[in-house]
Amino acid sequence: MSNGPPFIVPHPRGFRPRRGLNWAFIGLLYTSFYMCRYNLPLASGAIGSEFHFNKTQIGSIITTALLAYAFGQIINGLLTDRFGGKRAMLIGAAGTIVMNIGFGIASFWGLLGLFVVIRGIDGYMQAFGAPGMVKINAAWFRHNERGGFAGIFGFMINLGRFGINNLGAALLGGFVFLGLIRIPPLHWRWLFWIPAGIALVVGTCMAFIVKDTPEEAGFPPVNPEEETGGHVQAKVSDVFRIIVTNPAIWIVACAYACTGAVRQGIDQWFPLFMREVHHVDFRSTQFQVLAASIPFVASAGSLISGVVSDKVFGGRRAPVAAALYFMETVIILVAAQFHSVNTAIFFLVLISLTANSTHSILGTAAAMDIGGAKMAGFASGVIDSFQYFGGSLAGILLGHLLDRSWGNYFYFMAPFGVVGGLLMLSIVGRVSLAKQPRAVS
């Protein structure tokens, strides 16, 4: 049976602009999710100082959110394959808006348990975002376009990180609005309220513009071999059976846990690392360079790794991911040997490059390859959940190690690159949609 239409067959007239419009608002909504998620690393120092929380306690907030996100990915991935990607993303948007507003309000009490519960619920609600986004785009992108899509996905994620890094620094340090109005430094709670407002605006636009499938927009399906009768919903029992019995899913998922430990180790702690170890102020040029460089190189790495896996390796993700994991290990070990502020910036940027490159091609492109349009939500959910199971180690465990010494920071991350690389070597050439069983309709 053919794997689908030849790659040289062009898309219908008007398809690409409509797909671009669809993807723009999906991507912007997911960008706003990240602004509502990566506000905590910028606020954690102020929260700790105001309420006398140590790094282990701050880490408990991080770990709870990441674990809730991980379990949410599995549950919500199944729900997404049943309900559709657009509905899932809107549910997640509503949840994170409410929880971010609630986290800011909780600052008036300052109870650790309350922060933990709110951030945990927020983590679960945000877990509707990635499966929903991946499911929609699995229906709009062909197999040999998905690596490139994964790169664009990485760009949208990093746009959110870039946005909150700059917005957060401005809110905490004060800024001049439109060159006319001086806004004084604001309380950290505004790092949660303003991103929630941004998510509300984007989510409203997305609700009216985005379509789940090309058919809903008046175009033929781009992956007819993955669909039945133009429908991409599937029975939960069929999806569950096919995905959980696929060994490639579990190998990719375990490798992705290694990505998560390193990625969250950087993302959750680098602002505090720079402030406490190198005494860098958030308004300083050094911090702004770092805050801008991390998402920039992460986006570049996501795009390049996706395109290379598409064009050079014919849609195979494992060879590219294996090389990135081993490269990451070397960079981390070298980083631990240097102690100046400039070398810290340099190596944090490089580590982010490698971690975010594996993040996009495994969690996005590989999930779509394995799951197809019918099962991409659950495939993405299972794989992505492991990223956050691994990432949860960078919360309370890493926080405990950092309470002892910041010297543990880089050494905590190094083993994960080795394990991830070995896992990817074990499936080189095997992660391909054409070799996976199909769902029944």
N, C-alpha and C positions, 0 to 999 in steps of 0.2 A: 504493500500500500504506500502511496506517495506520502511524503512528509509535509505536503502542502504545495501551494503554488510556487513556481520557480521564483527565485529571488529577483530576477530581472523584470518580472511583470510590474509595471508601474501602478501606483495607487490611482484611484479615480480622480478626476478633476475636482478640486476643492477640498479633497480629503486632508491634505497636509495642513492647510490653514485651520480647518476645523479641529483637527487633532491638536495643533499647537494651542488653540484657544482653550480646549479642554484641559490640556496638560498645564497650561499657565495657571489656571485657578486651582487645580489640584495641588500643584507644586507650591503655590503661595499659601494655601491653607496649611499644608504640611510645614512650610516655613514658619508659620505662626505657631504651630504646635511646638516647634523647637524653641521659639522665643519664650514660650510658657514653660519650657522644661529646663533650659539652661540659664534661667534667671537665678536659680539657687546657688550655683557656684560663685557668682558675683556677690550674692547677699550673705553667704555663709559666714564670712568674717565678721560682718556687722551683727548678724544674729548671735554668733558666739560671744561677741563682746557685750552685747546688750543684756543677754540672759545668762551669761557665764557658762555656756556650753563648751565642753572640750571637743576635740576632733572625733573621739569615739561617739559622742552623742550626736554631733553633726552627721557622722557616718551612718548612724541608725536611721536618720531621716532619708539619706541617700539609698541605703540598702532596702528599706521598706518600699520606696517608690520603684526601684528597679525590679524587685521581686514581684510586686504587684503588676508591673508592666510585663514581666516575663510570663506569668500565669495568664494574664489578660491576652497576650498574643495567641496562646493556644486556644483559649475559649473563644476569643473574638475572631480568630481566623476561621473557625468553623461557622460562626454566626455570619461572618462576611460572605462566605461562599453560599450561604442560604439567602441572605437578605439583599446582597449587592453592595458594591464598594462605595457608592455615593452615600447611601443611607448610613453605612458604618462610619464614614468619615464625619458626617454631620453629627452623629451621636457622640463621637469622640470630641468634636469641637465644643459642643454644648457642655460636656462634662468638664473639660479642662478650663473653660471660661469660668464656670461656677467655682471650681476648686481653687483656681488662682486668686479669684476675688476673696474666697474664704481664707486662704493662707495669709493674705494681707491683713484681713480683719483679725485673725488670730494673734497678730502682733500686739494687740491691746491686752492680751492675757499672758502671752509668753510661756505657755505650757508645752514642754517637749512632747508629751503624748498627743496633744492636739495637733501639733505640727506633723507628727509622724502619721496620724490617721488621715489628715487632709491630703498630705502628699502621696500616701498610699492609694487613696481613691483616685487622685489625679493620675497616678501611674497607670491604674487599670483603665481609666477612660481614654487616656492617650493611646492605649494599645489597640484601639479601633483604627488608628490613623494609617499605620504602615500596611496592614492587610488590605484595607480599603483602597489605598492608593495603588498598591501592586496589582490588585484584582482588576481595577478599572483599566490600567495600562496594559495588562496582559491581553486584554481584548482589543487594544488599539495598536499594539506593536507586534510585528513579525518576530520570529525567533532570532533572525540575524540582525535585528534592530535593538534587541533588548540589552545588550551590553552597553551600547551608546545611551540608551534610556537610563541605565543604571548610573552612568556618569552624570547625566542631567539630574537625576534623583539626588546624587551626592552634592551637586551644586546647590540645589534648593535647601537641603539640610544645612549646608554650611552658610548659605545666605541667612538663615535663621540664627545661626551662631554668631555670625558677623554682626547682624542687626542687634542682638541682645547685648553682645560685648560692648558695642559702641553706645547703644542707648543706655545700658546700665551704668557705664562709666559717666555718661553725661548726667543722668538722674542723680547719681550719688555725689558727683562733684560740682553740679551746677552748670548752666549753659545759657547762651543768649539765643532766644527764639526769634528766627527771621531777622537776626541782626538788630532787633529793636528792644525786645523785652528780656530783661535779665531774670532768669529762673534760678533761685538759690538752691543749694544742695537739698535734696529731698530725702525723706526717710526711706529705708530699704523696702518698705511695703509697696512703694510705687513701682518697683521692679516686677511686681506680680499683677498689679491693677492695669497698667498701660498695655502690656502684651495681651492681657485678656480682652481689652477693647479692640486691639488690632485683629485678634482671632474672630471676634464677633463680626466685624465689618467684612473680612475676607470670606468667612463662612456663609454670610448672607448672599454675597455675590456668587459663590460657588454653587449654592442651592439652585439658583436660577439658570446657570449657564452650562454646567457639566452634565454629560450623558455617560451612562455606564458602558455602552457599547457603540460601535460605529452604526449598527442597524438603527438604533434609536435616533441617530442624527441623519438617517437616510442613505447610508453607505453600506456596501456588502461587507461581510466579515473578512478580516485579514488573516485569520487562522481557522478556516472552516474545519480542519481536521481535529481541532480541539473543542468544537462546539457541536451542538445538535439542534437544528431548527432555529439557529440564531439566539439560543438561550445559553447563558453562562452560569445559571444557578444549578446546583447539584444537590442530591440527597446527602444529608449529613453522614449517614451510615456508609455510603459508598466512598465519600471523600475520606472519612476516617480510616476505613479499611485499606484503601490503596496507598495513602500517604504513610501510615505508620508501619506498613510492611515493606517499605522501600529503604534498603540499607543506605543508599546514597544520601537520603535525607538526614540520617543520624550522624553520618560521618561529617557532612557539611555543618550540621548543627553543633557538634562538639568543637570543630575548628572555629566556628563562629563565637563560641563561648570564650575562646582565647582572644579573639578580636575584641570582645566586649570588655574583658578585664583590662586590656591595655587602653582601649579607647576611653573608657570611663575613668581610668586612672589619670589620664591627661585632662579630660574635660571637667571632671568634678573638682579637681584639686589644683590645677595650674594657677588660678588667680591667688589662692592662699599660699602656694609655694613661692610665687614671685614676691608676694608681700612680706612673708615672714622670713624667708631665707635670703632673698636678695633686696629686701626693703624697697620694692618698686611700688610707687603709688599708681592707682588706677588711671589717674589723669596724666601720667608721665608719657613722654614720647616712646620710651621703651615698652611700656605695657601696650600702648596703642599699636605699635609695630607688631608685637606678638599677637594681640587680639585680632588684628587684620590678617596676619600671615597664616595663622593656623587654618581658618576656613578657606583661605585662598588656595593654599597648597593641597588641602584636603579635597577641594573641588577639582583641582587639576589632576590629582592622583586618581580620583574616582572616574573622571572622564577618560583619561589615558588608559587606565587598566581595563575599563569596559570596552573601549574601542580595540585595544590590543587583543583581548580575549575573543572579540567578534571576528576581526579581520585577519589576525595572524594565526590564532589557534582554532578558527572555525567554530566559535561558540563554546569552546571548552574553557571553563573558568579555573579548574584546579591547577594547571601549570603556572598560571599567572599568580594565583593566590599563594602557592608554595614559595615561589621566589620572594614575594613580598614579606611573608612571615619570617623567612631566614634573614632577609635584609634588616627587618625590624629588630630582630634579636641583637645583631651586631651593633646597630645604632644605639640601642638602649644600654648595652654594656659599655660602649665607648662614652656615652653621656655621663655615666656614673663616675668617670675618672676626672671630669672637669667641674670647676666650681665657680666660675665667673658668671656674671649676669648675661653677658653676650653669648657665651657658649650654651648657657641654659636656654636662652631664646632659640638659638640655632637648632639644638637637639630636640626641644619640644616640638618645633615645627616639623622636623624630619619624622619624628615618631608619629605625629598626627597624620602626616602624608601616608605612611604605610598602613596605619590602622584604618583610616577611612577608605583607602583603596580596597582592602579586603572587605570592608563593611558594605560597600556598594555592589561589588560583583557577586558576593556570596548571598547576602540577604535579599538582594533584589533580582539580579539576572538569573542566578542559579535557581531561586525559588520559582520564577516564571518558567524556566526551562523544565523543571521537574513537575510542576503542578499544572501547567497549561492554563488556559482561560477559565476552565471549570474549577480547578483546584488551587489556583495561585494563592488565594487568601489563606487557606490552611497550611499550605507548604511554606508560605512566608511566615505565618504565625509560629509554626514549629521551629523553623530555623532561627527566626529573630528572637524567639523566647530564650534560646540558649545564649544569645549574645548578652542578654540581661541577667540570666543566671550567673554567667561568668562575670558580668559587670558588677553584680551585687557584691562580689568580693572586694571591689574597689571602694566600697562604702564603709561599713563598720570594721571590717578586718584591716583594710589599709589605714583607716582612721586610727585604729588602735596602734598600728605600727608607727604611724607618724607622731602619735603622742609620745612615743619613746624617742624617735629620732627621724628627721627628714632624710637622713642618710639611707633609710630603707626604701625611699620612693622609687628609684629606678630599678633596684634589684627585685622589688616585688613584681615588676612587669616582665622582666627578661625571660623567665621560663615559658611563658605563654606563647611567645613567638616560635620557640622550638617545637612545642607540641602541635601548634597549628600547622606548621610546615610539614611535619611528618604525616599528619592526618591527610593533608592535601596530596601528598605524594602517593598515598595509598589508593587514590581514586583518579589519578591522572587519566584523562580520556573517557571517563565513565559518566560524568554529569552531562547528560544530553536528553532532551525531551523525547527524541525519537526512540530511545532505548527504555523508556518508562512505560508502565501499563497505563491504559486509558481508563477514564471513568465511564461508567455506564449511565445512560440517561434514564 
